[in-house]
C-alpha cells in the first residue's frame, strides 16, 4: 500500500462513544434508536411519463431556494435528459424544464457562490447561469458520469469508464486531468471543497478476482498537476486478506456536507469488511468511532449473500475518520438482510440523510405510516430513507416508501437529497404504484412503468447563526501610489459549530459614488465563508490609488443570501477619502478657524492656541454648582449599556460601582434590526430615572420610554414621519431643559440623515423644535451625535452636537437658556442660538466625526467637553475644559487612548457621577470594531496632579455582553 507522507503523519482524534445505560433491554434499545413510526412528508409528487423514467440527482439553488432535478423522462422533446426547476409548493409542475440534449443525465451540481448549475451525461458537460435562462455559460462534448462545482465556479468531472479526473476553470478551460491508477481501479464518485477546490474521489480496486477494496483519494491542483493530498482504506490485497477481511467493499458516494465536513457512503457484501478498521492502519479497529452497535449495525447471522451499507464522517483536511456506522436490515426471523446505498447528505447541523434500496427495512415496518397511510407488507426491494443524528447515535427516521396493498412492490431507490435549513428534499426512481404522496400536489398518481418521485420533509434543524455587518460607517484613505488593502471584519454570532456563508457586493451610493475603476479588479464581490469554529471573517479588497484631485466617494457593501445563517444587518456604508493635494474641502467645514488640536498621539505638553475670538463670551464668574438631578442623564451614577446588534437587544443597567442592576428589552428583533441606543433620565418627574431607547439602523426609527419604577411604557413614538422613510437609526440624549423636573429628549439621525436635531418635551412627548445643526452644509448626510451638559454654569444644560460619519469632528454647542426659552415659549426657535462658534475636537482632516458627552470633570462648575474618536478612528478620548472654551481657549484636561490603541472602531463616551461627589466621572465603551468592554474612570484619575493631561487608571471594567463583537453604546 502506497501511503502519502501527509496521510501517514495524520493523527486521529479521540471520539467518545454515545452514553447508554448498560442495563437497557433490546426492546428499549430499539425504541430509543428508531424514530417515531409515522413519517410526515410536506410535499410529494410523481414525475414522469407512461414509460420508464429515471432520477439522477437533486440540488437546491442558493439564489432563490428552488430545487433543481436532473431526470430522464421517456419521450421528452429533445431527448430524455432533462433539467427541472421545482418549487416547494409544487403547484402545477416544474417552473422550468430544459432539455440537456442527450438520452442520459448522470449527475448535477450547483455552485454555492453564484448558483450556476452544471449537469453531466452522454451529452457532455453543460454549465448554466442560476436562472437557467439563455445558452450554456460553457459546454464540453463527451460522456461524463459525476460532477462537482466550487464556490468560484471551478468544476471537477469524473469519467468512471476510464477513471479520468478533470478540473475545469469557471470559463470552461481544462486546468488539469489525471487517470486514476493503482491496479484495477473502478472510480464511482467525487466532490469538491467549496472554497479550497480540493477534490475528493471514491471508488474501489478489484484487487483480486474475488476481492474489492474501497478507497478515498484527495487531490490538490498545482498548475496543471493533480497531487495526492491523502488517501483512505487504499490497502493492498495481501494486507486485506492477511487481516481476514474478505468481504467485497466499495466506495459508492462522497459528499460535502452543509456543515463543512466530508461524508462517505460505502457498500459491502458480507460482514468482514475493511470499513470496521481504521482507514489509515488496518490493524486498528474503529473502536468507539464505529458508533453504537445494535442489531441494525451487527452483520452477524447474515443468510446467504447480503449487501450492507457503511457511512462515515471524515475530516477533509487529512482524511481522518471521525465516526462511522454500518447499516443492516433484519428479517423477522432475526437474520441480517440487505440495504443497498445510493445517496448521502448532511445538513448544516450535521444531521445525516441516506437513501437507497432496502430489503425488509425494520422490524414492525409493516405498521409504519407515511402521512397516516400504512406502509404495508414487504414485497420487493424498496426505496428507503434513513436519517441519523449528527453524532450517529439516534435514528430520526428509517422507512420504506411503499404503500399498503402494493402487489408489485415499490422496487426502486432514493438517489439524492437537497438539504437546506428546515427542509429536506429527496428524489428517487420507484416502480409504480406504491408510494404515499401528499394529496393535492402536482402529480398524485403515477403514469406507469418506473416513475420519478420527489418529496420534501420538514427537517426541524434550526438556523442558529446570525451574520452581522457593522452598520457604523467607515472612511478609507485612497492613497496616492499603488493600491491599499482594506480589511473589514464581518461577525457571526450564535452557534459556530456549522459552516455558514454570505454573499457580498460593493456598490457606489450617494451623489458622488465610487466606480469600478476605483478598485483592483472592479467592484468587489464574492462569498464570505465562516468555517466551523469561526465567529469573525475578514472581508478584503484593494483600492487603487491615484494622484487626481477629486471629491470623496461613497459606497456600501451589501450582504445577501446567507447559507446556514440569517442576516441581522445587511448594509455596511463607507467612503473613500481623497487625500491628494489640492483636494476639495471636507463635507462639514467650520465657519470660523478652529482651535489647533493635538496630533493622534497625545502630546507631552498640549498646545493651547486661541481660536478666532467668539462674540459675546461672558466673563468667568464664580461657579454655580447645580443640584444633583435624576432628570439629567450625565449627572446620575447609573448607566444604560446596549449593542448595535439585533442578536442581542438587551439593555444592561449598571450602577456607579459597576454592580449589575438587571437588564431590560424595549424592542423586538423586527423593530430593532440594527440594535438599540439607550439613556437614563427622569422623564415623568417622579425622581427615579426612566429608561429611554431609540432603534438603530435598518427600520423605522422608534423612540420608547419605560417607567423606572413600574416598567410601564410611558412613550411610544415614531421619531420621523413615515413619509420621510428614514431607516438609518438615531442617537439620543436627555436632560431637563425647561426646569419642570422632567427630562426633554434630543434625537439626531445616524449615517444617511442630515445633521438635524429633534427635541421632544418631557411632559407630553410632543416635538417642540427641530433644526439643522450645520445650516451652511445642508447636503451633508453623515448624521450627528447629541449630548446635554451645563457648560456655562447657569444650571441649564447646553445641547452639544458633533458631526457624524464623513464629516470632520466638528462640534456645535447650542445655548441651553435659549432652548429653555423655546421649550417655554419665551423664544420662537426660528434661529437657534449657539453658545460659541463651531470648532474641531480632533484633527480637521479626520472624516469619522466624534462621539461626545459633557460633565464637570474638574469641579469648577462648568461642564467640560468629552470627545471620543469616531468609527474608523482609534479609541482616543479628549477632554477640554468648558471654562477654557468659554474664554476662547482649548485647555486639555485629558488626552489618552481607552483600551487597545491599535483598534479602529472609535470609542463611545458618557459622563456620569459615579461616586456622588459632584464631579463627572467617565465611562467608555468599545467602538464598532471591539467587543462589549466598558471602562470606568474616576475624575481624580482623569486629571494629573497639576491638572494637565494624564494617562488615567481604570477604576474598573466590565463586558456585559461577553465577547459579542460590534461595541456598545452608553447612556
N, C-alpha and C positions, 0 to 999 in steps of 0.2 A: 504494500500500500504506500503510495507516494503522498506524503503529507507536506503541505507548505509550512515554512517556518512560522508564518503568522498564526497558522492554525495550531501547530503543536505547542506554541507558547501560551495559548489562552488558558484561562482559569475558569473553573466552574463555581458559581455562587452556591451558597447553601440555601436550598429550598426546603422550607418546613412543610411537612405534610399537614393536611387539614386535621383538626382535632375532632375525634368522635369518641363517644363513650364505648369502652371495651365490652360492656355488658349488653349492648343492644342486640336484639334478636334479628334474624334475617328479614323477617317481615317488617320490623321497624326500620331497618336499613333501607329496604326498598321504598318504603313510604317516604322516607326523608330524602331520598335521592331522585325520585321520579316526580315530575311536575304534575299539577292538577290534571284530572282526566280530560277536561274539556279544553280544546284549543279554539281560541276566538280569532277569526280572520276579519280584518277590517274591510277588505275588498277582495274579490275573487272573480276571475273570468276565464273562459276558454278563448283561445286564439287559434284560428286555423281554417282549413278548407275541408272538403269531403275526402281528400286523400290523406296520405301520411305526412305530417308536418313535424318539424324538429326545432327545439330550442337550443341556442348555443350559449348565450351569456346575457346578463343584465347588469347595468350600471346606473348610477344616479348623477345627473348633471349638477355640478357645483354652481351653475349660473342661475338656473330657475327651479331646481329641485325636482324636475320631471325625471321619469325613468326612461332609459333607452334600452331597447331589447334587440339583440341580434337573433334572427329566426330564419327558418326555411319554411316557406309556405308553398305547397304544391300548386302549380298553375298560376302563380303570381306573375303579373306583367313584368317583363324584363329579366325574368329568372327567379328562381325560388329564394335566393339570398336577399333578405330584406332587413332594413333598419327601421324600427318603430319607435316613436315617442309616445309614452303612456303617462298620462296624468293620474294622480292618486284617486281622483274621483271617477276615473274611467269613462263615465258618460256613454257616448255612442261609439267609442272606439278610439284608435290612435289619432293624436292630433297631427302627426306627420308620419308618412310612410315613404321610404326611399329605397329604390332598387339599387343593389350593390353591383349588379351586372354579372352575376355568376349563379351557379346552382348550389354552392355550398359555402356557408359562412361558418367560421370555426371559433372566432373569439372577437371580443370587443373590449375597449378600454376608453377611459375619459381622463383628460388631464385635470389635476386638481388646481392648476393655475388658471388658464383662460377657458377651460371647459371644452377644448377641442376634442373631437371624437375620432377614434381610429378603429377600423374593422379590418379583419383579415380573413382570407378564404381562398377558394380556387380562382378568384378574380384578382388576387394580389393584395396590395395594401391600399386602403382608401382613408385619407385624413380629411375631416370636415371641420368647419367652424362650429362653435357651440350651438348656433341656431339652425344648423343643417341646411341653411339656405345657400344657394349658389353652387358652383362647381367645387370639387375637392381642392383643399389647400395644396395637397400634393398626392401623388399616387405612384405605385410601383407594380408592374406586372409580375406574374409568377404565381406560385402557390405557397401560402404561409399558414401556419397552424395556430400559433399563440402570439399574443402581442401585449405589451405594456407601454405606458407613456408617463413621463415625469412631469413635474410642475413647469419646467421650462420648455416643454414640447419635445424633448428627446424621446425617440421611440426605440424600443427593443423588440425584435421579432425572433421567432423560433420556427425553423422548418424541421419537424420531427422525423421526416423521412430520411433526410441527410444529416440530421443533428447539427444544423448550422445556426449559430447565434450571430445576429447582425444588429448593429447600432446605427441609427439614422438621426440626423440633425432635425431640428424643428422645421427646416425648409425642405427636407427630404434627401439631403446629401448623405451618402453612405460614409460613415465615420470609421467603422471597424467591423470586421467579420472574422469568425473563428469556427472551425469544425471541432466539435467536442470529441476528445479522444480518450483512450484508456481501456482498450478492449472492445467488446461488442456492446457499445453504448446505445441506449434507447432513451432519448430525451422525451419529456412529457409536458412540462410547463415552465413558465418563467414569470417573474415580476421585477419591478424596478423600484429603487428607493426614490421617493418623490422629489428629494432635494439634492442628494449627492450623485444620483444617476448610477449608483452601484446596482448591478444586475444579479439576480438570484435565479438559478436554473435547477430543476429537479428532474429525476428520471430513474433509470436503473441500468445495470450492466448485466447482460446474460453471461454470467461468469463461467458457467459450465452448461451442458445441455439440460441439467436438472436444477440449476441454482440461479436465482435472480437476486442481485444485491443492490439496494437503493443508494442513492446519493443526492446531496445538495451541493452545488458549487456556486461560489460567489466571485464576480469579476468586477474589476475596476478598469476603466479605459484610460490609457495614456497615449494621446495622439491616435494612431491607427492600430494600436496594440491592445488586446484584452489580457489583463494579468490576473491570475488566480489570487483572490484575497483569502479565502478559506474554503474548506470542503468538509462535509459531514457524512458519516456512515459509508464512506467510499472505500470499503475494505476489499482485500483480495479474496478470491475463492477459498484458498487454503486457510486464511485467517478465520473466515466464517465457519468453514467446516470443522476446523480444529476446535472451535468453541461450541460445536454441536448445535449450530443454529441453521438448520437446513431448510426452513420454510422460505419459499419464494417471497420476496419483499420488494416493493416498488415505491418510488415517489410518484404521486399522482398529481397533486396540486401544491403550489406555493403562492401565498398571497400576502400583500402588505396590509396590515390591519390599520383601521382608522385610529387606533391608539398609538401608532408609531412602532409597533412590534411586527415581527415576522411570524407567519403561521404556515405550518406544513401539514399536508394530508397524505397519508401513505396507505398502501394496501398490502395485505399479507395473506398467503394461502397456507394456513396452519399456524400453530401457536409458538413454535420455536424460532422466533424472529430476532433479527439484529435490532429491531426497534425497542427491545427490552434492555438494550445495552447503551452505554454512553456513546454518543456519535463520534467521539474522538479516540476512545480507548475501549476496545471490545471486551476486555476482561473486567470492566467495571459495569455493574448493573446500575440501572437508573435509580434504584432505591426510592427515596422519598419523592423524587421527581416524576416517578410513574404514579400518578395521583390516585388515591382511594380505590383499591381493588374491591370489587364485589362480583356477583355472578354475571354482571353485564360487562365486565372487563377481564374476566378469567377465561382463558381459551381452553381450559380442560374440558374433557367429556365431549369433544367435537366428534360427530359421527360422519365419517367419510371426508371428502374434500370440501372444506368450508373456506369462504373468503371473509376476512376480518378487516377492521379499519384501525389505523393508528393516527392520532393527531397530536400536534405539539406546538408550543410557543417557543420561538428561537430568538436569540439576540442577534440582530442584523450586523452588529459590528464585528463579531468574531465567531458566530455560529454556535455559541453555547446553547445547549438545550435548557430552557427554564423549567418547563414542566411538560409532561406527556400523558396520554391515556389511550387505552385500547377500547374499541367498541365491539362487543359480541352480542348477538341476539340469542334468545333461548327458545327451544321447543318446549311444549307443555310437559313433555316427559323429562325435561331437565337438560337435554343435550344442547351443545352450542350450535348456533346457526349463523348464516351469513349476513353481513352488511357490506355492500359494495360502495365505496366512496366515490363522489363525483365533484363536490364543491365544498369550500370552506371560506368563511369570512369572519371578521371580528369588528365590533363597533368601537366607538370612542372610549368606552369603559372597559374594553377587553372581553365583553360577552361574545362567546363563540357560537357560530351557526354552521351546521354541517348538513349537507344534502347528499342523497344517494338513493340506492335501491336496497330494500330490506326484505329479508325472508323472516317472517314472524318477529316483528319488532320487539314486542314486550309481552310479558305475562299480562293477562287480562286485557290485551289490546282490543279484543272484540267489543268490550263495553266502553271504550273511549269514544268521545264525541268531538265533532268539529262544528262549531256554531250550533250545538244542540243536536246534531244529526249523528246517529250511531255509526261508528266506523265499520263494524260488522265483521263477519268471518273472514279469515285469511284465505286468499285464493292463490295468487302467483306472486312473483317478485313485485314489490310495491314501491312507488315513490314515497320517500320518507324524509323527515326533517328532525334534527336534534339540535337543541340549544343547551349549552352548559355555561355556568358562571365563569367569571374571569379567572378564578383560581382553580377551575376544573372540578370543584368539589360537589357541585349541585347540578342536577339535570333540570333545567327550567321547563322544557317540554321535549317529548320524543314521541312521535306519532306517525302512522302511515296515513296517506291521503286517499284512502279508498272509501267507498260508500256501501252501506248495508245492502245486501242483495245483489251485489255486482257479480254476475255469473262468469264474466270474462276475466275478472281481476283487473287491477289497475296497474298493470305492468308498465314501468317507467322509472324515471329518475329526476331528481331536482338538481339542475346543473349550475345554478348561480344564485347569489344573494346580492342585494344592494342595501347597504346599511347606512343609516344617517339619523342620528339622534333618537327620536322616539318611535321611528317607523322602520320596519324591515320589509323589503320586497323579495319574493322568491320567484324563480322561473324554472319550469321543467317541461319534459315531454312525457305524456301519460297516455296509455292506451284507454280510449273512451269506450263506454261510460265509466264513471266510478269515482268522481271527486265531488266533495261537498263544496258548493260555491255560495257566494253571498247573493241572495235573491235580489233581483232588480238591477244588477250591474250589466255591463255591456253584452256579453255573450254567455248566457247561463246554461246553455246546453251544448254539448259537443256536436260536431258535424259529421263525425265518422273517422275511422282509422285511428292513427295516433295523433293526438292534438297537443297543442302547447297550452300550458296552464300558468297563469300569472295571479299572484295573490299578495296582499300586504298584511302585516301583523303589527299590532300595537306593541312595541318593544318595551316601553316604560323606562328606558335608560335616560335619565335627565341630563340636560346640558348644564353643567355646574361651573363652567369657566366663563369669565367676562373679560373682554378686551377693551381697554380704555385708551383713547387718545387724549393727552393733556390739552385741554382747550385754552390754556393760557398761551397767548401769542408769544412768538419768539422772533427776534431780529438776528440776521446773519450778515456779516460784512462781506461784501462782494470781493474785495481784494483787487489788486492791480496787475498781478502777474500769475500765470498758470491757472491752477484750479484750487478750490477749497473743499475739503471733505466735510460734510455735515453729518452729524450723528444725532439722532433723536430717539430717546427711549420710548418704547410702547409697552405698557404694562398689561399683564394678565393677572386677574385676581380669581379667587375661588380655588377649585381643585387644579393641581398641576400634575396629576397622575395620568393625564391623557395628552395626546398631541393635538394642539389647536393651531389654526392658521387664519389669516385675514388678508384680504386683498387691499392694496392701496394704490392711489394715483395722485399725483400732484398736478394742480391746475392753477392758472392765473385768475386773480379776482380783482375787484375794485376798479378805480378809474385809471390806474397805471399797472396793469397785470404783468407778471413775468411772461416770458416767451420761451419756446423750446430751445432757442439758441443760448439761453442763459445757463443751460445745464450740459454736462458731458453726456452725450448720447440721447439728448432730447428730454422731454418731460419724464421724470422718474415714475415708474410704476412697477408693480410686481406683487409678490405674495410674501408675507412675513410669517414664519413658522415658529411656534413655541413647542419645542420638544418636551418630552416627559421631564418634569422637574424644573422647567424654566418658567419664571414669572416675569421676566423682562427680556425683550429683544430690541436690538438696535436697528432702526431704520436709517439707512445710509444712502447718500447720493453726493454728487460732486457739482459744485457751482463753477462756471467758467468766469475767470476774472477778465476785466478789460480796463482800459485807461480812459474810457469815454466819460464825459460829464453828463450825467442823466439823473433823473429823479428816482427816488426809492420805488421799488416794485413789490407788489403784494401777491401772495399765493395762499393756497390752502391745500392740505393733504387730507384726502377723503378715504376713510376706511369703509369697506363694503364686503358683503358675503363672508362672514366668519364661518369656518368649519369647526364643529365641536366647541363652539363658544358663542356667546351673544356679544353684541357691541353696545356698550353703555354710552360712549361718546365718540362720534364718528368724524368730527372735523377738528383739524389742527391748523390754526391760522399762523401766518408768518409774513415776514417782509425781508427782502434783500436790500440792505442799506448800501447805497452808493457812497463809497469812501474815496472817490477820486478827487483830485484837487479841482477847485472851481465848482464844486457841486452846488446844487440848488439848496436854498435854506431849508431847515427842518420843518416838518408839518406844523409844529406848535412852537412859535417863537415868542419870546417875551417882548413886550412893548418898550421896555427900558433895558439898559445894560445890567445884566445880572451880577451879583457879587461873585468875586473869584472864589472858586471851590477847590478843595484839595484833590490830588490825584487818587486813583483807586486805592493805592497803598496808603494807609493813614500816615501822615507826616509826623515827624518828631515834634516840630513846632508848627502848629496850624497857622495858615495865613489869616490875617484879619484885615481885609481890604474893603473899605466902604463902597457901596454902590452909589448910583445916582441918588442924591438925597430925595427921599419921598416927601410929598407935600403934606403939610399939616400934621406932622408927627407930634403927638402930645408929649410933654416932658415926663420924665420918670418921677413918680411920686411914691411915697411910702406904700408898701404893698398892702393890698386889700385881700385878705385870705378869706375866700368864700366858704360858707359852711359845707361840711361833707353832705352830699346829697345822693340818694339812690336813683334820682332821675337823670343823672349824668353818667353816661356809660364809662367814662375814663376815670371816675373818682370813687369807684367801688372796688372791692377786692376780688369778687367773683368774676370768672371768665367763662365764655362760651367758646367751645372749640369744635370746628366742623371740617369736613373734607369737601373737595370738589368732585367727588365721585358718586354716581348713583348707586354703586355697590355698597356703600355704607353711608346712609343718610342720617345717622345718629348725630345728635349734638351733645357732646360731652361737657359736663359742668365741673369746674374745679374752684376751690376757694383759694385765698391768698397763700395758704401753706402748701397748696397742691393736692389737698385732700379731695377725694372723689365725692362729688355731690349727686352723682347719678347721671343718667342720660335721658334725652327726650328725642322724639321724632315728630317733626311738624309736617312733612310732606311725604307722599308716596313716591315710588321709583318713577312712575309715569309723570308725576308732577315735577320732579326734580331730576331729570336725566343728567344734568351737569352738577349735581350736588347742591349744597346749601351754604349760605353765609349767614352768620347769626350775631346778635348783640344782646346784652343785658342792660335794661334800664326800666325805671318805673313809669309805665305808660298810664296806668289807671289811678295813680296818686294815692295808693294805699301804703306807701313806704316800703314795699317789697319789690325788688327788681323783677320785671317780667321778661319773658323770652321772646325775642323778635327774630324772625327768619325771612330771608328772601332767596329765591331759587337762582341757581347758576345757569349757564348756557344750555340751550337745547330745547326749551319750551317756553310757553307764555310766562312772563315774569310775574310771580305771585309773592305777595307780602302777607305774612301771617304773624299775629301777636298772641302769645299764650300767657294766661294769668299765672303769676309766680306762685300763688297760693293754691288755687283750685285746679290749675292746669286747663281751665276752660279757654276756648278760643275767643279773644276779645276783638280782634280784627282779622278779616279775611278778604284781601283786596287784590285786584288785578292792577299791577303797577302802571301799565301803559294801556292806552286804548287798544282794543282788539284790532281796530283798523290799522294801527301802526305796524302790526306784525313784527315787532321786535322780539327776537327769541334769543338774544345774546346774554341774558342774565344780568345781575346787578350787584352793586356793593351798597352797604348801608352804614349809617351812624345814627346815634340817638342822644339827645340832651334836651333839657328844659329851656326853651328859648323865651317863652312868654311869661315865665315866673309863676305859673299856676301849679307847680309840683307834678306836672305830667310831661313826660318826655316827648318832644317832637322827633320825627324821623326824617332823615335825609336819605335820598336814594340817588345813585348815579349808575349809568349803564356800564356794562363791561365792554370788551372789544366788539366793534361793529356798530356801536352807537356814538352819536355826537356827545361832546362833553357837556351834557345837560343835567342839571340837578332838579329834583322834585322834592318839595318839603310838605310833609303831612302833619296836620295838627294832632297833638296828643289827646285832646279831649274828645274829638269826633272822628278822627281818621281822615278828614277831608283834606284835599290839597289846598294849601293857601298861597303857594307861589311856585313857579318853575322858571328857570332861566339858563342860558348858556354861559358856561364858565369862561370861555375864551371867545368872546364875540368877534375878535379880529381873525378867527380861523374857524368859521362855521363848517368848512368842509372836512375838518378833522373827524375821523371815525375810530379813534383808539379808545374811546370811553374815558372814564375818570374814576378816582377813588376819593371817598369823603371821610372826614373826621370832624369832631367838635372839640373845642377846648378854649378856655378863657386865656387869651394871650395878653390883653392889655390890662387885666386886673380889675375890671369893673363888675365882676360877678355875673357877667353874661357871656356865654360861650360863643366864640367865633366859629365860623364854618371854614374849614381848610379843605382845599380840593387840589389833588395832583392829577396831572395828565396821565392817561393810560398808555397802553402799548402803542408804539410807533411815534410817540411824542417824546420830546425831551423831558427831563424830570422837572417840569415847570410847576410851580406852586402858586396858587391864588388863595388869599385869605380875605374872607368877607366879614365885615364889621357885625358883631353879634348884636349890638344895640340897634343897628339899622334893621336887622332881621327880626328883632323883637318888635320893632315898630310895624313891620309888615304883618307879623302874626297878630298884633293887637289892633291893627287898623290905623295906627299913627302914621305909617308910611305907605305910599302907594305900591312900592315894589317894582315900579316901571324901570328904574335904573338902579340895580343893586350896587351898594357902595362897598368898595374894598377898603380894608384897613391899611394896606400899604401896597406898593407896586409888586407885580409878579416877579419872581426870580427862580433860578435853577437851584435845586437842592444838591444835585450831583453835577458831574461834568455835562456841559451843554451838548456835547457830541453824542451822548448816550441816547438810545431810542427805546428804552424799556419803561419809561415812566417811573413811578415810585409808589410805594405803599407809605401811608402817613398815619400819624397819631399825634395827640397833644397832651402834655401833662407837665405839671410843675416839678421838674426833677431836682432843681437846686433850691427849692423852697423860698424863692424871692417873691412869691405871689403872682408871678406871671407864668402862663403856660409856655413850655418850651416845645419846639417843633421836633418831632421824632420821625425820621425817614428810614425806610428800608428799601434796598435795591429791588428794582422791578424784575420781571421774568427775563431770563437770559443774562442777568447780571449776577455778580457774586452776592453772598449774603451779608452785605455791608450795611451797618447801622450808623447813622449820623444824627447827632442831637445838637440843635442850635438853640442858644439862649433866646427865649422870647423877648426879654428886655433888650438884648442887643439888636434884634430885628427891628424893634420899635425905634431904636436910635440910629437906624441905617447901617448897622454892622452885621457881622455874621460870626459871632464868637461861638466856637465849638465847645460843648460840654463833653462830648464823647464821639469817637470815630473808630469803629472796630468791626471785625467780622464775627458774626454769630454762627458758630458751627464751622463746618468744613469750608474753607475759603476757595476750594477748587470747584465747588458746585456752581451751577449757573442757572438756578431757578429763582433767584432773588430771595427775599425774606419778608415775611409778614410781621407787622409790629402792632402792639397795643399798649397804651399806658394804663396802669392800674395802681391803686393804693393798696398794696399787699398787706402792709402792717399797720394801717390806720394812723400813720404819723403825719399825715397832711402833705407828704411828698409823693410824687409819682414814681412808681417803680416800673419796670419794663418787662414785658413778655414778648418773645419772638417765636415765630413758627416757621418750620421748614417751608421753602418755596416749592414750585411746581416740579422740581427735579429731585426732591428729597422725600423722606418718609414722613411720619407724623410727629416728629420731635418738637416739643415745646420747651423753651428755656426761660427761667425766671431770673431776673437781675434786680437787686435792690438798688435804690437811688444812691446809697452811700458807696456802693461798689462801682456805680457808673462814673463817679467823679474821682479823679486823682486828688490827693490831699491838697494840692494847690488850686483845685478847681479846673485844671486843664484836662485835655483829653487823656483818657486812660484805657486800659485793657481790662475790663471787669471780669470778676469771677462769677460763675453761675451760682445762684443760691440753690437751685435745684433744676431738674429736667424730668420730662415725662413723655411717653409716647402713647397717648390714649387710644390710638388705632393700630398699635403694633408697628409692623414693618410695611403697612399699607403705603404704596407709592403715590405721589402726587401732592404732598404737602398738606398743610392745614391753614384754615382761616381762624382768626381770633376776634372776639368781640365782647 
